[in-house]
Amino acid sequence: MPEQTTLKRARAAKRAGRAPSTQAGEFVREEMDHIREGKHGARSTKQAIAIGLSKARKAGVDLPAPKKGTTSERTRRAAKRALRQGRSGRTTTSSSRSRATRDALKREGHAAASKTALARQARSSARKRSASARHASARQAARTKGPALRRSAAKRAAATRRRRSEA
């Protein structure tokens, strides 16, 4: 069961008109926090993200299953099942199944939620996107940033350019 603060944040994101993936991001963040706290582990960053997305779907976030050909059929089936569960409003899970999952995750490592692992995952998933898609999302991010943050980002970028030209 997701924490109340996570549900509150996700609902606030929905009210603000954010995309389902943004709402689901709150659940992924919670999962990373759990791994860092030592509540359980994960085999990989990808698995930790998948757990968060599944929780989001079960909590009622309208996040569609991945398109055919992008992931395995098994993953798509699981995502569809979680989405159905979230829409039906059913919240109970078999206690023995839940315990088995938790015990299995407790045997996994905690490196999946490290900053380097997350950065590696972000870079590898960005590489799969086209340059134009990356450019479009960067432009959108700049638009939604606001003047103060945009200014500080520009300063950081200028400093980075200076450092690189010196080297």
C-alpha positions in Angstrom: 0.0 0.0 0.0 1.5 3.4 -1.0 2.1 6.0 1.7 -0.5 8.7 2.2 2.0 11.5 1.3 2.6 9.7 -2.0 -1.1 9.5 -2.8 -1.5 13.1 -1.8 1.3 14.3 -4.1 0.0 12.2 -7.0 -3.5 13.6 -6.6 -2.1 17.1 -6.5 -0.3 16.4 -9.7 -3.5 15.1 -11.3 -5.4 18.3 -10.2 -2.6 20.4 -11.7 -3.2 18.7 -15.0 0.1 16.8 -15.0 0.6 13.8 -17.3 -0.1 10.3 -15.8 3.6 9.6 -16.0 4.3 12.6 -13.8 1.7 11.3 -11.3 3.3 7.8 -11.4 6.7 9.4 -10.8 5.7 10.0 -7.2 5.3 6.2 -6.7 8.7 5.6 -8.3 10.2 8.1 -5.9 8.6 6.3 -2.9 10.1 3.0 -4.1 13.6 4.6 -4.4 13.2 5.9 -0.9 12.2 2.5 0.4 15.3 0.9 -1.1 17.5 3.7 0.3 15.9 3.3 3.8 16.7 -0.4 3.7 13.0 -1.5 3.7 13.9 -3.8 0.8 16.2 -4.0 -2.2 15.8 -4.4 -6.0 17.8 -6.4 -8.5 18.1 -3.4 -10.8 17.0 0.2 -11.2 14.6 -1.0 -13.9 12.9 -3.3 -11.5 12.6 -0.6 -8.9 10.9 1.7 -11.4 8.6 -1.1 -12.6 7.5 -1.7 -9.0 6.7 2.0 -8.6 4.8 2.1 -11.9 2.8 -1.0 -10.9 1.9 0.6 -7.5 0.8 3.7 -9.4 -1.5 1.8 -11.7 -3.0 -0.1 -8.7 -3.6 3.2 -6.9 -5.7 4.4 -9.8 -3.2 6.5 -11.9 -4.4 6.2 -15.5 -1.0 5.1 -16.9 -1.4 2.9 -20.0 0.5 -0.3 -20.5 3.5 -0.1 -22.8 2.9 -0.4 -26.5 3.3 -3.7 -28.3 6.9 -4.3 -29.3 8.4 -2.0 -26.7 8.5 -4.5 -23.9 7.9 -8.2 -23.4 4.3 -9.6 -23.6 4.5 -10.6 -20.0 5.3 -7.1 -18.8 2.4 -5.7 -20.9 0.1 -8.3 -19.4 1.2 -7.4 -15.9 0.7 -3.7 -16.6 -2.8 -4.3 -18.0 -3.7 -6.3 -15.0 -2.5 -3.6 -12.6 -4.4 -1.0 -14.5 -7.6 -3.0 -14.3 -7.1 -3.5 -10.6 -6.7 0.2 -10.1 -9.8 1.0 -12.1 -11.9 -1.6 -10.2 -11.0 0.0 -6.9 -9.9 -3.4 -5.4 -7.1 -2.8 -2.9 -6.6 -6.0 -1.0 -3.7 -8.3 -2.0 -3.2 -11.9 -0.7 -1.1 -11.6 2.4 1.0 -14.7 1.6 1.7 -13.4 -1.9 2.6 -10.0 -0.5 4.9 -11.5 2.2 6.6 -13.7 -0.5 7.3 -10.7 -2.7 8.6 -8.6 0.3 10.9 -11.5 1.4 12.3 -11.9 -2.1 13.0 -8.2 -2.4 14.7 -8.2 1.0 17.3 -10.5 -0.4 18.2 -8.1 -3.2 20.8 -5.3 -3.0 20.4 -1.6 -2.5 22.6 -0.2 -5.2 19.6 0.0 -7.6 18.5 3.3 -6.0 22.0 4.9 -5.9 22.5 8.2 -7.7 24.9 6.6 -10.1 22.5 3.8 -10.9 19.6 6.3 -11.5 21.8 8.5 -13.7 22.9 5.5 -15.7 19.3 4.4 -16.2 18.2 7.9 -17.2 21.1 8.2 -19.7 20.4 4.7 -21.2 16.7 5.4 -21.6 17.4 8.8 -23.1 19.7 7.3 -25.7 16.8 5.2 -27.0 14.9 8.3 -27.9 15.5 10.3 -31.0 17.5 13.6 -30.9 14.4 15.6 -31.9 12.3 14.0 -29.1 15.0 14.8 -26.6 15.2 18.4 -27.9 11.4 18.8 -27.7 11.3 17.6 -24.0 14.2 19.9 -23.1 12.4 22.9 -24.7 9.2 22.0 -22.7 11.2 21.7 -19.5 12.7 25.1 -20.1 9.2 26.5 -20.7 7.8 25.1 -17.5 10.8 26.1 -15.4 9.9 29.8 -14.7 12.3 32.8 -14.9 14.2 32.3 -11.6 15.1 28.7 -12.3 15.8 29.4 -15.9 18.3 32.0 -15.0 20.1 29.8 -12.5 20.2 27.0 -15.1 21.6 29.4 -17.7 24.3 30.4 -15.2 25.2 26.7 -14.6 25.3 26.0 -18.3 27.6 29.0 -18.9 29.9 27.8 -16.1 30.0 24.3 -17.6 30.9 25.8 -21.0 33.7 27.9 -19.5 35.1 24.8 -17.7 35.0 22.7 -20.9 36.7 25.5 -23.0 39.5 25.7 -20.5 40.2 21.9 -20.5 
